[in-house]
Amino acid sequence: MAIEQLQRAVDELAERLGRSVVIDDATVRLVVASRHFGDEDEVRVRGVLQREAGRKALGHVLAQGVTHWTTAGVIPPLPEIGMKARVCVPIRWRAELLGLLMVMDADSTLTTAELTEITAAAADMAPYLKSMVEEDGSGGEEAVWDLISSSALSRRQALSDLEERHDPTRFSPMVALHLTADVPRAAASHAAIALTSGLRVQARDEPAAFLYAAHDSTAVVLLGLGGSGARQQIMRRATRMVGRINDLSAQRFDWVCGIGTVVEGLDLAVDTADQARLAASAAPGLLPGPVVLWDELGAYASLLRIPPSGRTPHALPSELRRLIEVDSDGQLTKTVRAYLDHGGSSPEAADALHIHRTTLYYRLGRVQELADLDLADGRTRLALHVGLELMSIANAGQRP
């Protein structure tokens, strides 16, 4: 088998070098390791024993940009977690990153000839690792994407596939989570690997009731709840998940997580997943994140369904456009917003604006005088409030 051939190759390389060697997959998850040669550090020992080096170690490795390397490079030490320096060589198959070959080099004594040998060994190991990747392809993520797609036919087939592999009672009830981050193109590989690594660890800890699918810097999670469906429990689980992915990202990206409503069964996953996606789009511009619940969105739940092309100034109600036209410094618009946000309560609006109530009355009078807006009229209030919320969404630069 490919893993046996890979293990043999690693052991032989380690014996020739007299150094500890390990191969991680593209998500920096341990695949095979040699025996120790007295050069091991705390991170290596943990990785061998637990099959995972730890979030901070993985984040440190990914932060070096290893996913873009084409030749050998050095992973610098990180003393705070007991991590010594090591040489890293990416293992690629036709440019596709399959894994990382790591050789301990705490004292930087590897020679040029040894580095050449390590690089050649990485190339020789690529076919074995490629074979393992192909053997491991289960298609589970594709089924999850299909389950939440707009195609009813795809959803039915995906539901059938997933129920063959997983006990459907584990997902009744269930909830969907949507994780995403705004990531610069140059850091896309780091973000994708951090996201996948974090979700794989979570799936390992909850194998019976945890399904996920990830693409680039976005993922959907289908979480079976069992007896843990309380709102705060779901929030805590989501917050821990975001924290793990942030650690794996070395805190480089602002990950957010939206949570849909609890539903009874995988056949309703499409609904809770859609809600989770919209909830995630509200953080952090509209609501404080990094975790946002669908039922916290209020009117945003409807307004966020308006595509970005519809969030333009000409789409605002005429009442709000009239107010903006006469409000050169934005003071009147800010006043109206506070007044409406506090349900038309003058004392509460004045307190929120830190102004005297007489000043508030004066500004509201100017609104009626300059923009011909009657704030006592319910339809006028509705048009202004909806327009202001839509403007908030546009200004927040929401994710599509």
Summary of the structure (lengths in Angstrom):
residues: 400
radius of gyration: 27.0
end to end distance: 44.7
largest distance: 87.3
contacts: 1289
relative contact order: 0.08
helix: 55%
strand: 15%
